[in-house]
Amino acid sequence: MIVNEQIVVNTLLVAFDLGGTFVFALSGATAGVKHKLDLFGVLVLAFAAGNSGGIARDVMIGAHPPAAISDWRYIAVSMLAGLITFYWFPIINRLSSPVLVFDAAGLALFAVAGAGKALTFHTGPVAATLLGMLTGIGGGMVRDILVREIPTVLRTELYAVAALIGAAVMVLGKMMHLPTSVAATTGAVLCFGLRFIAMRRGWQLPIARTPQNRAE
């Protein structure tokens, strides 16, 4: 029974991880096309956006080699997203609003999957929460740095905060011995909901006031 439960937990976390990988790979490929990169550059950005957060998490928890490199599914999902975006960019670009929704969904999936995987490697609750957030925001940061932009996580509406809350709910749920499916779903829905509402209503953290801000 315990073995079967562990298999279900691992399958759920991998499914969340692969879903987040595909969504963020789409965002990376979109950035590559907009910056007029060639096919190889678009695929590199797709892989970086989809997997950098997970790679950083796996290195920190000692999961060697990282799943993004050792498991062909992560590479395949990233390349598929990159090719779809490269060859059908006009369609993807017209779906700008849905893509933002997918980005919020990817953030939610990664936050809970990252926290859940960290817990399986027996990290503490604080470390698992932070690693869940890192998994969610890492790919986007690398993507933006590669195209020489200020990372979205540092300037947009409640991005990292939403990931942190989603990961924290996942960790708290496991500490309360809730089923992994319940903890993961609750954390993901809360993260997605907070990010989505923040996008719609323009919620963001305070910005330091400068003379230029006061003049405006």
N, CA, C and O of each residue as an XYZ file, in Angstrom:
864
protein
N       0.833     -1.203      0.000
C       0.000      0.000      0.000
C       0.874      1.261      0.000
O       0.620      2.202     -0.752
N       1.896      1.266      0.846
C       2.780      2.434      0.913
C       3.513      2.623     -0.395
O       3.704      3.751     -0.850
N       3.939      1.490     -1.021
C       4.649      1.573     -2.296
C       3.737      2.139     -3.374
O       4.154      2.996     -4.154
N       2.489      1.665     -3.425
C       1.536      2.169     -4.417
C       1.249      3.652     -4.220
O       1.140      4.400     -5.191
N       1.125      4.076     -2.964
C       0.880      5.488     -2.677
C       2.056      6.342     -3.136
O       1.859      7.428     -3.681
N       3.278      5.858     -2.919
C       4.459      6.607     -3.339
C       4.513      6.729     -4.852
O       4.917      7.763     -5.383
N       4.100      5.662     -5.552
C       4.083      5.705     -7.016
C       3.092      6.763     -7.499
O       3.383      7.519     -8.426
N       1.929      6.810     -6.865
C       0.917      7.808     -7.231
C       1.436      9.220     -6.989
O       1.246     10.109     -7.819
N       2.096      9.423     -5.842
C       2.649     10.733     -5.508
C       3.689     11.150     -6.536
O       3.658     12.277     -7.030
N       4.608     10.251     -6.860
C       5.661     10.570     -7.831
C       5.068     10.869     -9.203
O       5.517     11.785     -9.892
N       4.051     10.088     -9.601
C       3.416     10.311    -10.901
C       2.750     11.683    -10.950
O       2.854     12.389    -11.954
N       2.068     12.062     -9.874
C       1.400     13.357     -9.812
C       2.405     14.498     -9.900
O       2.183     15.465    -10.629
N       3.506     14.394     -9.166
C       4.508     15.457     -9.172
C       5.175     15.579    -10.538
O       5.446     16.687    -11.001
N       5.442     14.435    -11.189
C       6.038     14.469    -12.528
C       5.072     15.095    -13.528
O       5.485     15.865    -14.395
N       3.782     14.766    -13.409
C       2.785     15.352    -14.306
C       2.723     16.869    -14.141
O       2.661     17.598    -15.131
N       2.738     17.342    -12.909
C       2.758     18.782    -12.651
C       4.037     19.400    -13.229
O       4.000     20.478    -13.822
N       5.157     18.712    -13.049
C       6.450     19.220    -13.518
C       6.456     19.333    -15.045
O       6.888     20.352    -15.586
N       5.988     18.309    -15.735
C       5.983     18.323    -17.195
C       5.004     19.366    -17.735
O       5.285     20.023    -18.738
N       3.856     19.517    -17.070
C       2.913     20.544    -17.486
C       3.507     21.936    -17.367
O       3.375     22.755    -18.276
N       4.160     22.199    -16.244
C       4.817     23.491    -16.064
C       5.939     23.702    -17.064
O       6.136     24.813    -17.557
N       6.678     22.636    -17.365
C       7.771     22.730    -18.339
C       7.256     23.164    -19.701
O       7.842     24.042    -20.335
N       6.172     22.562    -20.153
C       5.619     22.895    -21.467
C       5.148     24.347    -21.516
O       5.426     25.060    -22.480
N       4.450     24.777    -20.498
C       3.910     26.137    -20.481
C       5.028     27.174    -20.482
O       4.974     28.141    -21.241
N       6.035     26.982    -19.642
C       7.110     27.957    -19.588
C       8.013     27.877    -20.812
O       8.600     28.882    -21.212
N       8.131     26.692    -21.414
C       8.887     26.585    -22.660
C       8.211     27.397    -23.757
O       8.892     28.001    -24.587
N       6.884     27.419    -23.771
C       6.164     28.276    -24.713
C       6.533     29.745    -24.515
O       6.746     30.474    -25.483
N       6.608     30.173    -23.250
C       6.941     31.580    -22.978
C       8.369     31.889    -23.404
O       8.642     32.976    -23.914
N       9.281     30.945    -23.201
C      10.668     31.164    -23.621
C      10.794     31.239    -25.124
O      11.495     32.102    -25.652
N      10.109     30.328    -25.825
C      10.159     30.347    -27.283
C       9.531     31.626    -27.835
O      10.020     32.182    -28.818
N       8.460     32.089    -27.216
C       7.819     33.328    -27.644
C       8.778     34.511    -27.524
O       8.849     35.356    -28.416
N       9.514     34.564    -26.411
C      10.509     35.632    -26.240
C      11.590     35.539    -27.310
O      12.050     36.560    -27.822
N      11.993     34.318    -27.649
C      13.022     34.142    -28.674
C      12.576     34.616    -30.041
O      13.335     35.275    -30.752
N      11.351     34.285    -30.411
C      10.832     34.730    -31.711
C      10.710     36.249    -31.747
O      11.063     36.875    -32.747
N      10.216     36.842    -30.673
C      10.062     38.299    -30.632
C      11.397     39.016    -30.721
O      11.457     40.144    -31.210
N      12.479     38.377    -30.253
C      13.811     38.977    -30.351
C      14.560     38.526    -31.609
O      15.770     38.720    -31.730
N      13.810     37.915    -32.549
C      14.337     37.551    -33.866
C      15.509     36.574    -33.790
O      16.468     36.701    -34.551
N      15.442     35.613    -32.893
C      16.458     34.568    -32.817
C      16.161     33.504    -33.877
O      15.024     33.361    -34.327
N      17.207     32.754    -34.272
C      16.982     31.668    -35.219
C      16.387     30.466    -34.493
O      16.142     30.515    -33.288
N      16.156     29.384    -35.239
C      15.493     28.215    -34.658
C      16.244     27.672    -33.457
O      15.635     27.324    -32.445
N      17.578     27.598    -33.564
C      18.360     27.073    -32.446
C      18.213     27.968    -31.220
O      18.065     27.472    -30.103
N      18.253     29.270    -31.421
C      18.111     30.201    -30.308
C      16.750     30.089    -29.642
O      16.645     30.169    -28.418
N      15.705     29.905    -30.448
C      14.353     29.761    -29.900
C      14.265     28.490    -29.059
O      13.674     28.498    -27.979
N      14.850     27.401    -29.550
C      14.819     26.143    -28.805
C      15.623     26.237    -27.509
O      15.232     25.670    -26.489
N      16.743     26.952    -27.552
C      17.538     27.148    -26.335
C      16.731     27.914    -25.290
O      16.715     27.543    -24.116
N      16.062     28.985    -25.722
C      15.251     29.762    -24.779
C      14.073     28.947    -24.252
O      13.699     29.072    -23.086
N      13.493     28.118    -25.106
C      12.394     27.262    -24.671
C      12.873     26.312    -23.578
O      12.205     26.148    -22.557
N      14.029     25.689    -23.793
C      14.557     24.756    -22.786
C      14.939     25.490    -21.508
O      14.672     25.008    -20.407
N      15.567     26.658    -21.655
C      15.998     27.419    -20.475
C      14.806     27.843    -19.627
O      14.825     27.708    -18.404
N      13.767     28.357    -20.285
C      12.595     28.813    -19.536
C      11.854     27.657    -18.886
O      11.338     27.784    -17.775
N      11.802     26.531    -19.581
C      11.049     25.405    -19.073
C      11.747     24.592    -18.003
O      11.094     23.873    -17.247
N      13.080     24.695    -17.926
C      13.813     23.753    -17.077
C      14.806     24.350    -16.086
O      15.278     23.639    -15.199
N      15.134     25.626    -16.207
C      16.170     26.196    -15.336
C      15.793     26.117    -13.860
O      16.630     25.789    -13.019
N      14.532     26.416    -13.547
C      14.099     26.352    -12.151
C      14.198     24.941    -11.590
O      14.659     24.743    -10.466
N      13.762     23.959    -12.380
C      13.839     22.575    -11.936
C      15.262     22.083    -11.785
O      15.561     21.324    -10.863
N      16.153     22.511    -12.688
C      17.556     22.111    -12.592
C      18.178     22.674    -11.320
O      18.881     21.964    -10.600
N      17.916     23.962    -11.043
C      18.458     24.572     -9.827
C      17.955     23.849     -8.585
O      18.718     23.597     -7.652
N      16.663     23.515     -8.575
C      16.092     22.776     -7.443
C      16.761     21.416     -7.264
O      17.142     21.048     -6.153
N      16.904     20.668     -8.365
C      17.472     19.323     -8.273
C      18.918     19.352     -7.800
O      19.341     18.490     -7.029
N      19.674     20.343     -8.263
C      21.072     20.464     -7.807
C      21.119     20.727     -6.312
O      21.956     20.164     -5.606
N      20.224     21.581     -5.824
C      20.241     21.951     -4.410
C      19.791     20.810     -3.494
O      20.253     20.718     -2.356
N      18.896     19.937     -3.975
C      18.429     18.851     -3.115
C      19.224     17.566     -3.336
O      18.967     16.556     -2.681
N      20.190     17.602     -4.258
C      21.024     16.426     -4.476
C      20.420     15.396     -5.401
O      20.811     14.230     -5.356
N      19.475     15.793     -6.242
C      18.888     14.872     -7.221
C      19.744     14.912     -8.486
O      19.472     15.679     -9.409
N      20.771     14.083     -8.515
C      21.743     14.112     -9.607
C      21.626     12.842    -10.459
O      21.480     11.747     -9.917
N      21.689     12.984    -11.799
C      21.643     14.237    -12.559
C      20.229     14.816    -12.544
O      19.270     14.080    -12.309
N      20.083     16.113    -12.788
C      18.747     16.729    -12.772
C      17.806     16.048    -13.760
O      18.221     15.590    -14.824
N      16.546     15.994    -13.390
C      15.545     15.323    -14.229
C      15.465     15.923    -15.626
O      15.223     15.206    -16.597
N      15.666     17.232    -15.732
C      15.566     17.898    -17.029
C      16.608     17.397    -18.019
O      16.437     17.544    -19.230
N      17.685     16.807    -17.512
C      18.747     16.297    -18.366
C      18.669     14.780    -18.495
O      18.926     14.232    -19.566
N      18.318     14.109    -17.415
C      18.318     12.648    -17.418
C      17.028     12.039    -17.949
O      17.031     10.888    -18.385
N      15.922     12.786    -17.923
C      14.631     12.272    -18.369
C      14.290     12.899    -19.719
O      14.109     14.112    -19.820
N      14.205     12.057    -20.762
C      14.002     12.568    -22.119
C      12.700     13.332    -22.266
O      12.579     14.159    -23.169
N      11.721     13.081    -21.403
C      10.431     13.733    -21.549
C      10.529     15.236    -21.378
O       9.808     15.973    -22.051
N      11.401     15.713    -20.498
C      11.551     17.151    -20.286
C      12.136     17.831    -21.525
O      11.705     18.917    -21.913
N      13.114     17.183    -22.133
C      13.709     17.740    -23.351
C      12.683     17.721    -24.486
O      12.552     18.694    -25.229
N      11.954     16.602    -24.614
C      10.976     16.479    -25.690
C       9.871     17.519    -25.557
O       9.486     18.150    -26.542
N       9.361     17.698    -24.342
C       8.293     18.675    -24.110
C       8.781     20.087    -24.434
O       8.052     20.877    -25.034
N      10.021     20.403    -24.033
C      10.576     21.734    -24.299
C      10.752     21.968    -25.793
O      10.405     23.034    -26.301
N      11.297     20.967    -26.506
C      11.505     21.118    -27.945
C      10.171     21.215    -28.692
O      10.051     21.973    -29.654
N       9.178     20.451    -28.250
C       7.859     20.520    -28.875
C       7.267     21.920    -28.735
O       6.745     22.477    -29.700
N       7.349     22.482    -27.536
C       6.839     23.838    -27.324
C       7.603     24.844    -28.182
O       7.005     25.764    -28.740
N       8.920     24.674    -28.289
C       9.717     25.582    -29.099
C       9.361     25.509    -30.577
O       9.247     26.540    -31.240
N       9.185     24.302    -31.095
C       8.847     24.137    -32.510
C       7.456     24.673    -32.818
O       7.248     25.317    -33.846
N       6.504     24.407    -31.927
C       5.149     24.931    -32.125
C       5.167     26.449    -32.212
O       4.531     27.039    -33.085
N       5.903     27.078    -31.294
C       5.962     28.538    -31.270
C       6.689     29.083    -32.485
O       6.263     30.088    -33.053
N       7.789     28.435    -32.904
C       8.588     28.917    -34.026
C       7.794     28.881    -35.332
O       7.831     29.836    -36.108
N       7.085     27.797    -35.573
C       6.404     27.626    -36.861
C       4.979     28.178    -36.871
O       4.427     28.447    -37.938
N       4.388     28.346    -35.704
C       3.018     28.876    -35.650
C       2.943     30.075    -34.704
O       1.992     30.230    -33.938
N       3.973     30.917    -34.781
C       4.024     32.066    -33.874
C       2.831     33.003    -34.035
O       2.324     33.488    -33.023
N       2.351     33.288    -35.254
C       1.191     34.196    -35.365
C       0.002     33.722    -34.540
O      -0.706     34.535    -33.946
N      -0.220     32.406    -34.500
C      -1.344     31.881    -33.718
C      -1.080     32.062    -32.230
O      -1.957     32.501    -31.486
N       0.141     31.721    -31.797
C       0.507     31.870    -30.384
C       0.424     33.331    -29.969
O      -0.041     33.646    -28.874
N       0.882     34.234    -30.859
C       0.893     35.657    -30.536
C      -0.522     36.210    -30.400
O      -0.768     37.094    -29.579
N      -1.447     35.697    -31.198
C      -2.844     36.147    -31.099
C      -3.483     35.658    -29.809
O      -4.492     36.204    -29.362
N      -2.901     34.637    -29.217
C      -3.415     34.102    -27.961
C      -2.673     34.678    -26.767
O      -2.412     33.972    -25.793
N      -2.328     35.981    -26.839
C      -1.504     36.581    -25.789
C      -2.159     36.479    -24.416
O      -1.497     36.184    -23.421
N      -3.467     36.726    -24.372
C      -4.143     36.627    -23.073
C      -4.172     35.201    -22.554
O      -3.845     34.982    -21.387
N      -4.556     34.204    -23.380
C      -4.477     32.831    -22.892
C      -3.081     32.417    -22.470
O      -2.921     31.657    -21.515
N      -2.059     32.913    -23.176
C      -0.684     32.550    -22.812
C      -0.361     33.060    -21.407
O       0.329     32.383    -20.645
N      -0.863     34.261    -21.060
C      -0.652     34.777    -19.707
C      -1.339     33.880    -18.680
O      -0.824     33.667    -17.583
N      -2.495     33.364    -19.049
C      -3.194     32.436    -18.164
C      -2.391     31.146    -18.026
O      -2.268     30.597    -16.931
N      -1.838     30.659    -19.160
C      -1.013     29.458    -19.113
C       0.231     29.690    -18.266
O       0.682     28.794    -17.553
N       0.784     30.903    -18.349
C       1.964     31.234    -17.547
C       1.627     31.147    -16.060
O       2.408     30.618    -15.269
N       0.466     31.668    -15.689
C       0.030     31.583    -14.292
C      -0.174     30.129    -13.884
O       0.154     29.740    -12.763
N      -0.721     29.325    -14.804
C      -0.907     27.905    -14.508
C       0.443     27.204    -14.351
O       0.615     26.374    -13.459
N       1.400     27.541    -15.220
C       2.730     26.940    -15.113
C       3.409     27.299    -13.813
O       4.061     26.459    -13.193
N       3.261     28.544    -13.397
C       3.832     28.980    -12.121
C       3.255     28.148    -10.983
O       3.987     27.706    -10.097
N       1.942     27.936    -11.007
C       1.287     27.164     -9.951
C       1.756     25.717     -9.951
O       2.043     25.153     -8.895
N       1.835     25.117    -11.134
C       2.264     23.721    -11.229
C       3.691     23.545    -10.728
O       3.985     22.606     -9.988
N       4.569     24.446    -11.130
C       5.969     24.350    -10.730
C       6.148     24.579     -9.235
O       6.957     23.906     -8.597
N       5.404     25.518     -8.675
C       5.566     25.835     -7.255
C       5.256     24.628     -6.383
O       6.015     24.305     -5.469
N       4.133     23.957     -6.667
C       3.768     22.807     -5.834
C       4.616     21.585     -6.162
O       4.957     20.812     -5.267
N       4.963     21.402     -7.439
C       5.800     20.261     -7.805
C       7.193     20.400     -7.201
O       7.773     19.429     -6.716
N       7.721     21.622     -7.237
C       9.050     21.851     -6.663
C       9.077     21.623     -5.173
O      10.002     20.999     -4.652
N       8.065     22.126     -4.478
C       7.990     21.925     -3.031
C       7.800     20.446     -2.700
O       8.406     19.930     -1.761
N       6.949     19.766     -3.484
C       6.709     18.354     -3.236
C       7.953     17.512     -3.445
O       8.232     16.613     -2.652
N       8.703     17.788     -4.498
C       9.923     17.016     -4.747
C      10.959     17.288     -3.673
O      11.669     16.377     -3.247
N      11.052     18.537     -3.231
C      11.998     18.863     -2.161
C      11.659     18.086     -0.889
O      12.553     17.616     -0.185
N      10.368     17.953     -0.601
C       9.953     17.202      0.589
C      10.311     15.728      0.475
O      10.663     15.099      1.473
N      10.226     15.169     -0.726
C      10.572     13.759     -0.891
C      12.059     13.511     -0.665
O      12.476     12.386     -0.393
N      12.852     14.573     -0.782
C      14.286     14.458     -0.494
C      14.610     14.916      0.930
O      15.763     15.181      1.271
N      13.552     15.001      1.755
C      13.683     15.229      3.192
C      14.326     16.576      3.542
O      15.087     16.677      4.504
N      14.013     17.600      2.755
C      14.408     18.948      3.156
C      13.433     19.433      4.230
O      12.352     18.867      4.386
N      13.804     20.457      4.953
C      12.898     21.027      5.946
C      11.775     21.793      5.282
O      11.844     22.067      4.084
N      10.737     22.146      6.032
C       9.593     22.853      5.447
C       9.943     24.216      4.856
O       9.416     24.594      3.810
N      10.824     24.948      5.516
C      11.213     26.262      4.993
C      11.977     26.099      3.687
O      11.712     26.805      2.714
N      12.929     25.164      3.667
C      13.709     24.927      2.449
C      12.806     24.456      1.315
O      12.970     24.887      0.174
N      11.851     23.572      1.619
C      10.947     23.069      0.583
C      10.089     24.197      0.002
O       9.843     24.235     -1.203
N       9.641     25.103      0.853
C       8.835     26.236      0.383
C       9.648     27.139     -0.540
O       9.175     27.540     -1.604
N      10.858     27.452     -0.129
C      11.716     28.311     -0.950
C      12.097     27.635     -2.261
O      12.169     28.291     -3.300
N      12.340     26.325     -2.219
C      12.685     25.602     -3.439
C      11.489     25.515     -4.378
O      11.653     25.523     -5.598
N      10.280     25.430     -3.811
C       9.097     25.473     -4.654
C       8.986     26.800     -5.386
O       8.680     26.834     -6.578
N       9.234     27.889     -4.676
C       9.219     29.205     -5.307
C      10.299     29.296     -6.376
O      10.049     29.796     -7.473
N      11.499     28.815     -6.061
C      12.606     28.859     -7.027
C      12.266     28.096     -8.289
O      12.566     28.547     -9.394
N      11.638     26.938     -8.130
C      11.247     26.152     -9.294
C      10.298     26.946    -10.180
O      10.378     26.876    -11.406
N       9.397     27.703     -9.553
C       8.429     28.476    -10.311
C       9.006     29.676    -11.033
O       8.588     29.988    -12.148
N       9.953     30.347    -10.420
C      10.429     31.613    -10.988
C      11.763     31.483    -11.719
O      12.144     32.387    -12.464
N      12.481     30.374    -11.519
C      13.837     30.262    -12.059
C      13.908     30.331    -13.567
O      14.754     31.033    -14.120
N      13.017     29.600    -14.246
C      13.066     29.586    -15.701
C      12.808     30.943    -16.316
O      13.493     31.344    -17.257
N      11.829     31.649    -15.793
C      11.526     32.976    -16.321
C      12.670     33.953    -16.122
O      12.923     34.799    -16.981
N      13.367     33.844    -14.991
C      14.506     34.726    -14.738
C      15.615     34.484    -15.754
O      16.169     35.431    -16.310
N      15.940     33.207    -15.997
C      16.991     32.888    -16.967
C      16.593     33.327    -18.366
O      17.418     33.857    -19.111
N      15.330     33.110    -18.730
C      14.830     33.545    -20.040
C      15.024     35.042    -20.239
O      15.537     35.475    -21.271
N      14.615     35.830    -19.255
C      14.709     37.282    -19.388
C      16.155     37.759    -19.417
O      16.493     38.687    -20.152
N      17.004     37.129    -18.621
C      18.418     37.509    -18.614
C      19.058     37.226    -19.968
O      19.866     38.023    -20.446
N      18.708     36.103    -20.593
C      19.289     35.743    -21.890
C      18.911     36.722    -22.989
O      19.668     36.898    -23.943
N      17.752     37.363    -22.871
C      17.348     38.357    -23.873
C      17.550     39.779    -23.359
O      17.023     40.735    -23.928
N      18.311     39.908    -22.287
C      18.729     41.195    -21.728
C      17.541     42.067    -21.314
O      17.455     43.239    -21.679
N      16.637     41.475    -20.554
C      15.515     42.207    -19.974
C      15.544     42.055    -18.461
O      16.078     41.081    -17.930
N      14.953     43.045    -17.766
C      14.798     42.910    -16.319
C      13.852     41.749    -16.063
O      12.748     41.737    -16.609
N      14.247     40.765    -15.247
C      13.373     39.608    -15.016
C      11.967     40.007    -14.593
O      11.776     40.877    -13.743
N      10.994     39.352    -15.203
C       9.587     39.636    -14.912
C       9.282     39.520    -13.431
O       8.487     40.288    -12.889
N       9.915     38.559    -12.780
C       9.629     38.312    -11.369
C       9.949     39.515    -10.497
O       9.394     39.652     -9.407
N      10.836     40.389    -10.958
C      11.242     41.555    -10.173
C      10.380     42.783    -10.430
O      10.539     43.804     -9.761
N       9.469     42.691    -11.394
C       8.746     43.916    -11.739
C       7.272     43.706    -12.077
O       6.619     44.642    -12.537
N       6.737     42.527    -11.867
C       5.343     42.307    -12.260
C       4.464     42.005    -11.060
O       4.939     41.952     -9.925
N       3.201     41.812    -11.314
C       2.213     41.708    -10.250
C       2.298     40.382     -9.493
O       1.981     39.329    -10.045
N       2.722     40.435     -8.239
C       2.667     39.304     -7.313
C       3.029     37.973     -7.971
O       2.244     37.026     -7.955
N       4.224     37.918     -8.545
C       4.665     36.708     -9.251
C       5.320     35.725     -8.280
O       4.826     34.618     -8.062
N       6.448     36.156     -7.701
C       7.149     35.290     -6.753
C       6.320     35.060     -5.489
O       6.354     33.977     -4.904
N       5.582     36.080     -5.078
C       4.750     35.948     -3.876
C       3.687     34.868     -4.069
O       3.426     34.081     -3.159
N       3.075     34.830     -5.250
C       2.077     33.802     -5.538
C       2.704     32.414     -5.500
O       2.117     31.478     -4.958
N       3.898     32.283     -6.079
C       4.588     30.990     -6.064
C       4.947     30.582     -4.640
O       4.829     29.413     -4.274
N       5.384     31.547     -3.844
C       5.759     31.259     -2.453
C       4.544     30.772     -1.654
O       4.648     29.831     -0.867
N       3.411     31.413     -1.860
C       2.200     31.014     -1.137
C       1.740     29.622     -1.574
O       1.366     28.795     -0.742
N       1.771     29.372     -2.877
C       1.379     28.052     -3.368
C       2.264     26.954     -2.815
O       1.768     25.904     -2.405
N       3.579     27.186     -2.797
C       4.516     26.203     -2.253
C       4.293     26.016     -0.755
O       4.367     24.894     -0.252
N       4.021     27.113     -0.036
C       3.801     27.029      1.408
C       2.557     26.204      1.727
O       2.556     25.433      2.687
N       1.506     26.358      0.935
C       0.287     25.572      1.149
C       0.564     24.089      0.924
O       0.069     23.235      1.660
N       1.361     23.794     -0.102
C       1.730     22.402     -0.361
C       2.473     21.807      0.837
O       2.177     20.693      1.270
N       3.427     22.552      1.360
C       4.221     22.076      2.495
C       3.357     21.921      3.735
O       3.462     20.916      4.438
N       2.504     22.900      4.014
C       1.630     22.821      5.187
C       0.674     21.630      5.077
O       0.396     20.949      6.064
N       0.186     21.397      3.881
C      -0.701     20.269      3.674
C      -0.026     18.951      3.978
O      -0.627     18.068      4.590
N       1.219     18.809      3.554
C       1.955     17.573      3.834
C       2.260     17.451      5.316
O       2.225     16.349      5.864
N       2.560     18.570      5.976
C       2.819     18.526      7.413
C       1.570     18.120      8.189
O       1.668     17.528      9.264
N       0.395     18.438      7.645
C      -0.870     18.064      8.276
C      -1.330     16.672      7.843
O      -2.418     16.221      8.200
N      -0.472     15.999      7.061
C      -0.730     14.630      6.593
C      -1.946     14.539      5.681
O      -2.650     13.529      5.667
N      -2.187     15.598      4.923
C      -3.227     15.548      3.905
C      -2.721     14.740      2.713
O      -1.511     14.676      2.496
N      -3.607     14.123      1.938
C      -3.166     13.441      0.714
C      -2.429     14.408     -0.209
O      -2.781     15.584     -0.305
N      -1.409     13.898     -0.882
C      -0.615     14.759     -1.757
C      -1.482     15.430     -2.818
O      -1.270     16.599     -3.140
N      -2.457     14.703     -3.365
C      -3.318     15.283     -4.392
C      -4.089     16.489     -3.865
O      -4.272     17.475     -4.578
N      -4.542     16.407     -2.610
C      -5.294     17.510     -2.012
C      -4.379     18.708     -1.754
O      -4.721     19.843     -2.085
N      -3.210     18.442     -1.157
C      -2.270     19.523     -0.849
C      -1.786     20.206     -2.124
O      -1.715     21.433     -2.195
N      -1.451     19.393     -3.135
C      -0.940     19.951     -4.385
C      -2.006     20.747     -5.122
O      -1.739     21.843     -5.614
N      -3.207     20.199     -5.198
C      -4.285     20.895     -5.898
C      -4.646     22.211     -5.209
O      -4.843     23.233     -5.866
N      -4.730     22.174     -3.880
C      -5.056     23.391     -3.131
C      -3.994     24.463     -3.332
O      -4.317     25.624     -3.586
N      -2.728     24.074     -3.218
C      -1.632     25.025     -3.413
C      -1.608     25.592     -4.812
O      -1.396     26.790     -5.000
N      -1.828     24.726     -5.808
C      -1.792     25.183     -7.196
C      -2.950     26.132     -7.495
O      -2.761     27.157     -8.150
N      -4.137     25.794     -7.021
C      -5.310     26.656     -7.264
C      -5.130     28.013     -6.598
O      -5.467     29.043     -7.183
N      -4.603     28.020     -5.383
C      -4.395     29.289     -4.681
C      -3.353     30.145     -5.393
O      -3.541     31.349     -5.564
N      -2.256     29.519     -5.806
C      -1.209     30.252     -6.530
C      -1.755     30.814     -7.839
O      -1.548     31.986     -8.156
N      -2.453     29.969     -8.595
C      -3.013     30.415     -9.872
C      -4.027     31.540     -9.670
O      -4.013     32.540    -10.387
N      -4.911     31.359     -8.677
C      -5.931     32.371     -8.437
C      -5.339     33.711     -8.054
O      -5.778     34.750     -8.545
N      -4.343     33.696     -7.178
C      -3.714     34.947     -6.748
C      -3.003     35.630     -7.899
O      -3.105     36.846     -8.062
N      -2.281     34.853     -8.703
C      -1.566     35.425     -9.841
C      -2.550     35.967    -10.882
O      -2.334     37.045    -11.436
N      -3.609     35.236    -11.144
C      -4.586     35.642    -12.157
C      -5.292     36.928    -11.736
O      -5.433     37.855    -12.534
N      -5.733     36.981    -10.486
C      -6.413     38.188     -9.996
C      -5.458     39.379     -9.991
O      -5.856     40.498    -10.315
N      -4.186     39.136     -9.619
C      -3.202     40.222     -9.616
C      -3.002     40.780    -11.013
O      -2.856     41.991    -11.181
N      -2.992     39.902    -12.031
C      -2.856     40.360    -13.414
C      -4.066     41.189    -13.831
O      -3.924     42.227    -14.476
N      -5.251     40.725    -13.460
C      -6.466     41.406    -13.881
C      -6.629     42.767    -13.210
O      -7.091     43.724    -13.830
N      -6.244     42.842    -11.940
C      -6.483     44.068    -11.171
C      -5.233     44.924    -10.976
O      -5.292     45.987    -10.358
N      -4.103     44.456    -11.506
C      -2.878     45.242    -11.408
C      -2.281     45.300    -10.016
O      -1.582     46.258     -9.688
N      -2.542     44.293     -9.189
C      -1.965     44.272     -7.850
C      -0.461     44.077     -7.952
O       0.010     43.252     -8.735
N       0.284     44.827     -7.172
C       1.737     44.635     -7.118
C       2.270     45.159     -5.800
O       1.601     45.918     -5.098
N       3.479     44.745     -5.476
C       4.115     45.192     -4.247
C       4.545     46.649     -4.388
O       4.696     47.135     -5.509
N       4.746     47.359     -3.273
C       5.142     48.772     -3.352
C       6.490     48.959     -4.044
O       7.374     48.106     -3.965
N       6.619     50.083     -4.715
C       7.873     50.476     -5.361
C       8.447     51.655     -4.598
O       7.717     52.569     -4.215
N       9.749     51.636     -4.377
C      10.399     52.712     -3.630
C      10.183     54.048     -4.334
O      10.289     54.138     -5.557
N       9.885     55.067     -3.568
C       9.648     56.390     -4.137
C      10.976     57.100     -4.389
O      11.858     57.129     -3.531
N      11.094     57.665     -5.575
C      12.278     58.416     -5.976
C      11.835     59.798     -6.425
O      10.640     60.015     -6.628
N      12.750     60.730     -6.586
C      12.355     62.061     -7.082
C      11.593     61.993     -8.400
O      10.663     62.770     -8.619
N      11.984     61.062     -9.285
C      11.288     60.924    -10.558
C       9.858     60.445    -10.347
O       8.933     60.934    -10.995
N       9.676     59.482     -9.433
C       8.322     58.995     -9.130
C       7.434     60.100     -8.608
O       6.268     60.205     -8.989
N       7.997     60.942     -7.717
C       7.196     62.023     -7.136
C       6.789     63.026     -8.195
O       5.688     63.575     -8.158
N       7.706     63.265     -9.161
C       7.406     64.224    -10.224
C       6.274     63.729    -11.092
O       5.471     64.515    -11.595
N       6.211     62.366    -11.274
C       5.148     61.795    -12.089
C       3.827     61.744    -11.323
O       2.818     61.289    -11.861
